[in-house]
Amino acid sequence: MGISKENVQQPKKFKKKKKLGSYPYWSVVFSITLALFVIGLFGMLLLHANQLKELIRQNVEIQVYLNKFITENERIKINKTLAGKDFVLLVEETPQITYISKEEAAQQFIEDTGEDFTSFLGENPLRDAYIVKIRSEYHDKDKLVGIKQEIEGISGVFEVTYIENLISSINENVAKISLFLAGFAVILLITVIVLINNTIKLALFSQRFLIRSMQLVGATSGFIQKPFIYRATLHGILSGILASLMLIGLLQYANQEIEHLSELQDPQQMLILFLALLLIGGIIGLLSTFRSVSKYLKMSLDELY
């Protein structure tokens, strides 16, 4: 007796059950990674700009010209007096004071201009001098005037000079750039937060009926929220790691292409930036998911449609 094809039971195809808290996370991770990469890139720009600003300020200096025929003991005494002043820049506890003799100054002038002025003057009219680098806290116009008067009051000092217009210009430009970068950073951070929030909200939209089903079988809000929050936090941290790796690769390439760029980089500050990206990704993922799931928990069935 033949068995008809109609009587043969076809094996049932079982649909894979949706796991609570799961959604197409790779698109979410990709979007968050790009957003964090952009904010990390701007963060690196801020750090480099800040280091460049400090480097420029560390090179602000004044020239302290000494009296002619000053003795060696008097010169050493002036050096010790200057080294003890609060306004002198310290690098690894060493005062940034450079002594230039009048012979060295004359030689440098001849090398720069190609003219030996001592041959027709018959003497070297230049003076021994100290080049003193000033701490950034003392770059204010009034403070510099006070420093000039204070040093000129030291016995054996003939004159103190500095380029006043240059220092004022540096201070004004640094203030403008800092204000612009700070404002742009705030706008960028808000934009990134909104972008990540909307990405997660869109991803959770497909889970709204699953959330409703869990409510109907008696699951508590905390029980429903937990897997979503856990996964979103992990995805945010993963995105932070991926964004950091992309930034490290970009930084290594830039260091190879741009000479002396590595001199503007502080490894500790870079590490803090990368950790901040992980933290931002995790926190925004957690908060955005919590808000979105809470919203769907409060919706009626009609509103879910």
C-alpha positions as CSV (number, residue, x, y, z in Angstrom):
1,M,0.0,0.0,0.0
2,G,1.5,3.3,-1.1
3,I,1.8,6.2,1.1
4,S,0.7,9.5,-0.6
5,K,2.9,12.5,-0.3
6,E,0.1,14.4,1.3
7,N,0.2,11.9,4.3
8,V,3.9,12.4,4.9
9,Q,4.4,14.8,7.7
10,Q,6.9,17.4,6.8
11,P,9.3,18.3,9.6
12,K,8.3,21.5,11.3
13,K,10.5,24.4,11.0
14,F,11.1,26.0,14.3
15,K,11.7,29.6,14.5
16,K,14.6,30.7,16.6
17,K,13.3,32.3,19.8
18,K,14.3,35.9,20.4
19,K,16.4,36.2,23.5
20,L,15.4,38.9,26.0
21,G,17.7,41.8,25.6
22,S,19.0,40.8,22.1
23,Y,18.8,43.1,19.1
24,P,20.9,43.7,16.0
25,Y,23.8,44.9,18.1
26,W,26.6,45.0,15.5
27,S,24.9,48.0,13.8
28,V,24.6,49.6,17.2
29,V,28.3,48.9,18.1
30,F,29.4,50.3,14.7
31,S,27.4,53.5,15.2
32,I,28.6,54.1,18.7
33,T,32.2,53.3,17.7
34,L,32.1,55.9,15.0
35,A,30.6,58.5,17.4
36,L,33.2,57.8,20.1
37,F,36.0,57.9,17.5
38,V,34.9,61.4,16.5
39,I,34.8,62.6,20.1
40,G,38.1,60.8,20.8
41,L,39.7,62.5,17.7
42,F,38.6,65.9,19.0
43,G,39.9,65.0,22.4
44,M,43.3,64.2,20.9
45,L,43.2,67.6,19.1
46,L,42.5,69.3,22.4
47,L,45.4,67.5,24.2
48,H,47.8,68.4,21.4
49,A,46.6,72.0,21.3
50,N,47.0,72.2,25.1
51,Q,50.6,70.8,25.0
52,L,51.4,73.2,22.1
53,K,50.0,76.1,24.1
54,E,52.2,75.1,27.1
55,L,55.2,74.7,24.9
56,I,54.8,78.2,23.5
57,R,54.3,79.7,27.0
58,Q,57.4,77.9,28.3
59,N,59.4,79.7,25.7
60,V,58.3,83.2,26.9
61,E,61.5,84.7,28.2
62,I,63.1,87.9,29.4
63,Q,66.6,89.2,28.9
64,V,68.6,90.4,31.9
65,Y,71.6,92.5,30.9
66,L,74.4,92.9,33.4
67,N,76.6,95.9,34.1
68,K,79.9,96.1,32.2
69,F,83.1,95.0,34.1
70,I,80.9,92.9,36.6
71,T,82.9,90.5,38.6
72,E,82.5,86.7,38.5
73,N,81.3,86.6,42.1
74,E,78.6,89.3,41.4
75,R,77.4,87.4,38.4
76,I,77.1,84.1,40.3
77,K,75.2,86.0,43.1
78,I,72.7,87.4,40.5
79,N,72.2,83.9,39.1
80,K,71.4,82.5,42.6
81,T,69.1,85.4,43.3
82,L,67.2,84.8,40.0
83,A,67.0,81.1,40.6
84,G,65.2,81.7,43.9
85,K,62.4,83.7,42.4
86,D,58.9,82.2,42.1
87,F,58.3,83.5,38.6
88,V,61.2,81.5,37.1
89,L,60.1,78.4,35.1
90,L,61.3,75.1,36.6
91,V,61.8,72.0,34.5
92,E,62.4,68.9,36.7
93,E,63.2,71.3,39.6
94,T,65.9,73.1,37.5
95,P,65.5,76.9,37.0
96,Q,65.4,77.7,33.3
97,I,68.1,80.4,33.3
98,T,70.8,80.5,30.6
99,Y,73.9,82.6,30.8
100,I,75.2,84.2,27.6
101,S,78.5,86.0,27.7
102,K,79.1,89.1,25.5
103,E,81.7,87.1,23.5
104,E,79.1,84.4,22.8
105,A,76.5,87.0,21.8
106,A,78.9,88.7,19.5
107,Q,79.8,85.4,17.8
108,Q,76.2,84.5,17.4
109,F,75.5,87.9,15.8
110,I,78.3,87.5,13.4
111,E,77.1,84.0,12.4
112,D,73.6,85.3,11.9
113,T,74.4,88.5,9.9
114,G,77.8,87.7,8.4
115,E,79.1,91.1,9.6
116,D,81.9,91.4,12.2
117,F,81.0,94.7,13.9
118,T,83.9,94.4,16.4
119,S,86.4,94.9,13.6
120,F,85.3,98.5,12.8
121,L,84.0,99.4,16.3
122,G,87.3,98.3,17.9
123,E,85.4,96.7,20.9
124,N,82.5,94.5,21.8
125,P,79.6,96.8,22.9
126,L,77.4,93.9,23.9
127,R,76.8,92.9,27.6
128,D,76.7,89.6,29.5
129,A,73.1,88.5,29.9
130,Y,70.9,86.0,31.5
131,I,67.9,84.6,29.5
132,V,65.2,83.8,32.0
133,K,62.1,81.7,31.1
134,I,58.9,82.8,32.9
135,R,56.2,80.6,34.3
136,S,52.8,80.8,32.5
137,E,51.1,82.2,35.6
138,Y,53.2,85.4,35.4
139,H,52.5,86.1,31.7
140,D,50.0,88.8,32.6
141,K,51.1,92.3,31.5
142,D,51.1,93.9,35.0
143,K,52.9,90.9,36.5
144,L,55.7,91.2,33.8
145,V,56.1,94.9,34.6
146,G,56.5,94.0,38.2
147,I,59.1,91.3,37.4
148,K,61.0,93.8,35.3
149,Q,61.1,96.3,38.1
150,E,62.1,93.7,40.7
151,I,65.0,92.3,38.6
152,E,66.3,95.8,37.7
153,G,66.5,96.4,41.5
154,I,69.1,93.7,41.9
155,S,72.6,95.0,42.2
156,G,74.7,94.5,39.1
157,V,71.7,94.4,36.7
158,F,71.8,97.0,33.9
159,E,68.5,96.5,32.1
160,V,65.7,94.0,31.7
161,T,63.9,93.6,28.3
162,Y,61.1,91.4,26.8
163,I,58.9,91.6,23.7
164,E,55.7,93.0,25.3
165,N,53.6,92.9,22.1
166,L,54.5,89.2,21.5
167,I,53.5,88.1,25.0
168,S,50.2,90.1,24.8
169,S,49.5,88.5,21.4
170,I,50.2,85.0,22.7
171,N,47.9,85.5,25.7
172,E,45.0,86.9,23.5
173,N,45.3,84.1,20.9
174,V,45.5,81.3,23.5
175,A,42.4,82.7,25.2
176,K,40.4,82.8,22.0
177,I,41.5,79.3,20.8
178,S,40.7,77.8,24.3
179,L,37.2,79.4,24.3
180,F,36.5,78.2,20.7
181,L,37.7,74.6,21.4
182,A,35.8,74.4,24.7
183,G,32.5,75.6,23.0
184,F,33.0,73.1,20.1
185,A,33.8,70.3,22.6
186,V,30.5,70.9,24.4
187,I,28.5,70.9,21.2
188,L,30.2,67.8,19.9
189,L,29.6,65.9,23.1
190,I,25.9,66.8,23.1
191,T,25.6,65.7,19.5
192,V,27.4,62.4,20.2
193,I,25.1,61.7,23.2
194,V,22.0,62.4,21.2
195,L,23.3,60.2,18.3
196,I,24.1,57.2,20.5
197,N,20.8,57.6,22.4
198,N,18.8,57.6,19.2
199,T,20.7,54.6,17.8
200,I,20.0,52.5,20.9
201,K,16.3,53.7,21.0
202,L,15.9,52.6,17.3
203,A,17.5,49.2,18.0
204,L,15.2,48.6,21.0
205,F,12.1,49.5,18.9
206,S,12.1,46.0,17.5
207,Q,12.0,44.6,21.0
208,R,8.9,46.5,22.2
209,F,6.4,43.6,21.8
210,L,8.8,41.1,23.5
211,I,8.9,43.6,26.4
212,R,5.1,43.7,26.4
213,S,4.9,39.9,26.3
214,M,7.2,39.6,29.4
215,Q,5.0,42.1,31.2
216,L,1.9,40.0,30.4
217,V,3.5,36.8,31.9
218,G,4.2,38.7,35.2
219,A,7.9,39.7,34.8
220,T,8.9,42.6,36.9
221,S,10.3,45.8,35.3
222,G,13.7,45.2,36.9
223,F,13.8,41.6,35.5
224,I,13.0,42.9,32.0
225,Q,15.4,45.9,32.1
226,K,18.4,43.9,33.4
227,P,19.5,42.0,30.3
228,F,18.9,45.0,28.1
229,I,21.0,47.3,30.3
230,Y,23.7,44.7,30.7
231,R,24.1,44.1,27.0
232,A,23.9,47.8,26.1
233,T,26.6,48.6,28.7
234,L,28.9,45.9,27.3
235,H,28.3,47.1,23.7
236,G,29.1,50.7,24.8
237,I,32.4,49.6,26.4
238,L,33.2,47.4,23.3
239,S,32.6,50.5,21.1
240,G,35.0,52.5,23.4
241,I,37.7,49.8,23.0
242,L,37.3,49.7,19.2
243,A,37.3,53.5,19.0
244,S,40.5,53.7,21.1
245,L,42.2,51.1,18.9
246,M,41.3,53.1,15.8
247,L,42.7,56.3,17.5
248,I,45.9,54.5,18.5
249,G,46.4,53.4,14.9
250,L,45.8,56.9,13.6
251,L,48.1,58.4,16.1
252,Q,51.0,56.0,15.2
253,Y,50.5,56.8,11.5
254,A,50.5,60.6,12.3
255,N,53.7,60.3,14.3
256,Q,55.4,58.7,11.4
257,E,54.2,61.3,8.9
258,I,54.5,64.5,11.1
259,E,57.9,65.2,12.5
260,H,58.2,66.0,16.3
261,L,54.4,65.4,16.8
262,S,55.2,62.8,19.5
263,E,56.8,65.6,21.5
264,L,53.3,67.1,22.1
265,Q,51.9,63.8,23.4
266,D,51.6,62.9,27.1
267,P,51.1,59.1,27.4
268,Q,49.3,59.5,30.7
269,Q,46.8,62.0,29.2
270,M,46.3,59.7,26.2
271,L,45.5,56.8,28.5
272,I,43.0,58.9,30.4
273,L,41.3,59.9,27.1
274,F,41.0,56.2,26.0
275,L,39.6,55.2,29.4
276,A,37.1,58.1,29.2
277,L,35.9,56.8,25.8
278,L,35.2,53.4,27.5
279,L,33.4,55.1,30.3
280,I,31.3,57.4,28.0
281,G,30.3,54.5,25.9
282,G,29.3,52.4,28.9
283,I,27.4,55.1,30.7
284,I,25.5,56.4,27.6
285,G,24.6,52.9,26.6
286,L,23.3,52.2,30.1
287,L,21.3,55.4,30.5
288,S,19.9,55.4,27.0
289,T,18.7,51.7,27.3
290,F,17.2,52.3,30.7
291,R,15.2,55.3,29.4
292,S,14.1,53.5,26.3
293,V,13.0,50.3,28.1
294,S,11.2,52.3,30.8
295,K,9.4,54.1,28.1
296,Y,8.1,50.9,26.4
297,L,7.2,49.4,29.8
298,K,4.8,52.3,30.4
299,M,3.2,52.2,27.0
300,S,-0.2,50.8,26.3
301,L,-0.7,48.1,23.6
302,D,-2.2,50.7,21.2
303,E,0.7,53.0,21.7
304,L,3.2,50.2,20.9
305,Y,1.5,49.8,17.5
